[in-house]
Amino acid sequence: MEPEFLIANVTLFILAIFLGFELITKVPATLHTPLMSGANAISGISIIGALIGANVAYEGGSTAVSGILAFVAVVLAMINVVGGFAVTNRMLNMIAGKKRGGA
């Protein structure tokens, strides 16, 4: 891999981290539930991509870096999806209050 290409990718990754942090800290609390739904959709797409990547690594006979990264991507995206659904469910239960529990 060329050093210029690696430096450009690492720089882009670091800038994405800073931008993501700034965006998340500026979101008001009332928008967290709709954004969580969008994040779940994006994580679902990430899971499909990581599964395809794991399949390509498995069929190619390479279980080194690409297979490990695909596995880590699947695990992290699944944690994000499950956590997102749990938070959304909890917020909806808080909004509904006693109407849902008493019926």
Rosetta constraint file for C-alpha pairs under 8 A:
AtomPair CA 1 CA 5 HARMONIC 7.16 0.50
AtomPair CA 1 CA 6 HARMONIC 7.08 0.50
AtomPair CA 2 CA 6 HARMONIC 6.44 0.50
AtomPair CA 3 CA 7 HARMONIC 6.07 0.50
AtomPair CA 4 CA 8 HARMONIC 6.11 0.50
AtomPair CA 5 CA 9 HARMONIC 6.23 0.50
AtomPair CA 6 CA 10 HARMONIC 6.16 0.50
AtomPair CA 7 CA 11 HARMONIC 6.03 0.50
AtomPair CA 8 CA 12 HARMONIC 6.15 0.50
AtomPair CA 9 CA 13 HARMONIC 6.14 0.50
AtomPair CA 10 CA 14 HARMONIC 6.20 0.50
AtomPair CA 11 CA 15 HARMONIC 6.18 0.50
AtomPair CA 12 CA 16 HARMONIC 6.12 0.50
AtomPair CA 13 CA 17 HARMONIC 6.34 0.50
AtomPair CA 14 CA 18 HARMONIC 6.44 0.50
AtomPair CA 15 CA 19 HARMONIC 6.09 0.50
AtomPair CA 16 CA 20 HARMONIC 5.93 0.50
AtomPair CA 17 CA 21 HARMONIC 6.17 0.50
AtomPair CA 18 CA 22 HARMONIC 6.21 0.50
AtomPair CA 19 CA 23 HARMONIC 6.14 0.50
AtomPair CA 20 CA 24 HARMONIC 6.10 0.50
AtomPair CA 21 CA 25 HARMONIC 6.22 0.50
AtomPair CA 22 CA 26 HARMONIC 6.36 0.50
AtomPair CA 23 CA 27 HARMONIC 6.59 0.50
AtomPair CA 27 CA 31 HARMONIC 6.68 0.50
AtomPair CA 27 CA 32 HARMONIC 7.23 0.50
AtomPair CA 28 CA 32 HARMONIC 7.08 0.50
AtomPair CA 31 CA 35 HARMONIC 6.22 0.50
AtomPair CA 32 CA 36 HARMONIC 5.93 0.50
AtomPair CA 33 CA 37 HARMONIC 6.45 0.50
AtomPair CA 33 CA 88 HARMONIC 6.02 0.50
AtomPair CA 33 CA 91 HARMONIC 7.59 0.50
AtomPair CA 34 CA 38 HARMONIC 6.57 0.50
AtomPair CA 35 CA 39 HARMONIC 6.11 0.50
AtomPair CA 36 CA 40 HARMONIC 6.11 0.50
AtomPair CA 36 CA 84 HARMONIC 5.90 0.50
AtomPair CA 36 CA 88 HARMONIC 7.24 0.50
AtomPair CA 37 CA 41 HARMONIC 6.43 0.50
AtomPair CA 37 CA 84 HARMONIC 7.33 0.50
AtomPair CA 37 CA 88 HARMONIC 7.84 0.50
AtomPair CA 38 CA 42 HARMONIC 6.31 0.50
AtomPair CA 39 CA 43 HARMONIC 6.02 0.50
AtomPair CA 39 CA 81 HARMONIC 7.89 0.50
AtomPair CA 39 CA 84 HARMONIC 7.76 0.50
AtomPair CA 40 CA 44 HARMONIC 6.10 0.50
AtomPair CA 40 CA 80 HARMONIC 7.14 0.50
AtomPair CA 40 CA 81 HARMONIC 5.17 0.50
AtomPair CA 40 CA 84 HARMONIC 6.34 0.50
AtomPair CA 40 CA 85 HARMONIC 7.73 0.50
AtomPair CA 41 CA 45 HARMONIC 6.49 0.50
AtomPair CA 42 CA 46 HARMONIC 6.26 0.50
AtomPair CA 43 CA 47 HARMONIC 6.13 0.50
AtomPair CA 43 CA 77 HARMONIC 5.32 0.50
AtomPair CA 43 CA 78 HARMONIC 7.45 0.50
AtomPair CA 43 CA 80 HARMONIC 6.89 0.50
AtomPair CA 43 CA 81 HARMONIC 6.27 0.50
AtomPair CA 44 CA 48 HARMONIC 6.46 0.50
AtomPair CA 44 CA 77 HARMONIC 7.30 0.50
AtomPair CA 44 CA 81 HARMONIC 7.21 0.50
AtomPair CA 45 CA 49 HARMONIC 6.26 0.50
AtomPair CA 46 CA 50 HARMONIC 6.02 0.50
AtomPair CA 46 CA 73 HARMONIC 7.57 0.50
AtomPair CA 46 CA 74 HARMONIC 7.57 0.50
AtomPair CA 46 CA 77 HARMONIC 6.57 0.50
AtomPair CA 47 CA 51 HARMONIC 6.08 0.50
AtomPair CA 47 CA 73 HARMONIC 7.16 0.50
AtomPair CA 47 CA 74 HARMONIC 5.29 0.50
AtomPair CA 47 CA 77 HARMONIC 5.98 0.50
AtomPair CA 47 CA 78 HARMONIC 7.15 0.50
AtomPair CA 48 CA 52 HARMONIC 6.23 0.50
AtomPair CA 49 CA 53 HARMONIC 6.13 0.50
AtomPair CA 50 CA 54 HARMONIC 6.05 0.50
AtomPair CA 50 CA 70 HARMONIC 4.97 0.50
AtomPair CA 50 CA 71 HARMONIC 7.23 0.50
AtomPair CA 50 CA 73 HARMONIC 5.93 0.50
AtomPair CA 50 CA 74 HARMONIC 5.72 0.50
AtomPair CA 51 CA 55 HARMONIC 6.15 0.50
AtomPair CA 51 CA 70 HARMONIC 6.83 0.50
AtomPair CA 51 CA 71 HARMONIC 7.96 0.50
AtomPair CA 51 CA 74 HARMONIC 6.90 0.50
AtomPair CA 52 CA 56 HARMONIC 6.21 0.50
AtomPair CA 53 CA 57 HARMONIC 6.18 0.50
AtomPair CA 53 CA 66 HARMONIC 7.46 0.50
AtomPair CA 53 CA 67 HARMONIC 7.42 0.50
AtomPair CA 53 CA 70 HARMONIC 5.86 0.50
AtomPair CA 54 CA 58 HARMONIC 6.06 0.50
AtomPair CA 54 CA 66 HARMONIC 7.30 0.50
AtomPair CA 54 CA 67 HARMONIC 5.34 0.50
AtomPair CA 54 CA 70 HARMONIC 5.15 0.50
AtomPair CA 54 CA 71 HARMONIC 6.81 0.50
AtomPair CA 55 CA 59 HARMONIC 6.04 0.50
AtomPair CA 56 CA 60 HARMONIC 5.93 0.50
AtomPair CA 57 CA 61 HARMONIC 6.30 0.50
AtomPair CA 57 CA 62 HARMONIC 5.19 0.50
AtomPair CA 57 CA 63 HARMONIC 6.11 0.50
AtomPair CA 57 CA 66 HARMONIC 6.13 0.50
AtomPair CA 57 CA 67 HARMONIC 5.40 0.50
AtomPair CA 58 CA 62 HARMONIC 6.12 0.50
AtomPair CA 58 CA 63 HARMONIC 6.36 0.50
AtomPair CA 58 CA 67 HARMONIC 7.05 0.50
AtomPair CA 62 CA 66 HARMONIC 7.32 0.50
AtomPair CA 62 CA 67 HARMONIC 6.98 0.50
AtomPair CA 63 CA 67 HARMONIC 4.78 0.50
AtomPair CA 63 CA 68 HARMONIC 6.91 0.50
AtomPair CA 64 CA 68 HARMONIC 6.33 0.50
AtomPair CA 65 CA 69 HARMONIC 6.02 0.50
AtomPair CA 66 CA 70 HARMONIC 6.07 0.50
AtomPair CA 67 CA 71 HARMONIC 6.21 0.50
AtomPair CA 68 CA 72 HARMONIC 6.20 0.50
AtomPair CA 69 CA 73 HARMONIC 6.05 0.50
AtomPair CA 70 CA 74 HARMONIC 6.25 0.50
AtomPair CA 71 CA 75 HARMONIC 6.29 0.50
AtomPair CA 72 CA 76 HARMONIC 6.12 0.50
AtomPair CA 73 CA 77 HARMONIC 5.99 0.50
AtomPair CA 74 CA 78 HARMONIC 6.05 0.50
AtomPair CA 75 CA 79 HARMONIC 6.25 0.50
AtomPair CA 76 CA 80 HARMONIC 6.28 0.50
AtomPair CA 77 CA 81 HARMONIC 6.20 0.50
AtomPair CA 78 CA 82 HARMONIC 6.07 0.50
AtomPair CA 79 CA 83 HARMONIC 5.93 0.50
AtomPair CA 80 CA 84 HARMONIC 5.89 0.50
AtomPair CA 81 CA 85 HARMONIC 6.23 0.50
AtomPair CA 82 CA 86 HARMONIC 6.20 0.50
AtomPair CA 83 CA 87 HARMONIC 6.13 0.50
AtomPair CA 84 CA 88 HARMONIC 6.06 0.50
AtomPair CA 85 CA 89 HARMONIC 5.97 0.50
AtomPair CA 86 CA 90 HARMONIC 6.13 0.50
AtomPair CA 87 CA 91 HARMONIC 6.15 0.50
AtomPair CA 88 CA 92 HARMONIC 6.13 0.50
AtomPair CA 89 CA 93 HARMONIC 6.16 0.50
AtomPair CA 90 CA 94 HARMONIC 6.24 0.50
AtomPair CA 91 CA 95 HARMONIC 6.21 0.50
AtomPair CA 92 CA 96 HARMONIC 6.09 0.50
AtomPair CA 93 CA 97 HARMONIC 6.00 0.50
AtomPair CA 93 CA 100 HARMONIC 7.48 0.50
AtomPair CA 96 CA 100 HARMONIC 6.05 0.50
AtomPair CA 97 CA 101 HARMONIC 7.32 0.50
AtomPair CA 98 CA 102 HARMONIC 5.69 0.50
AtomPair CA 99 CA 103 HARMONIC 6.41 0.50
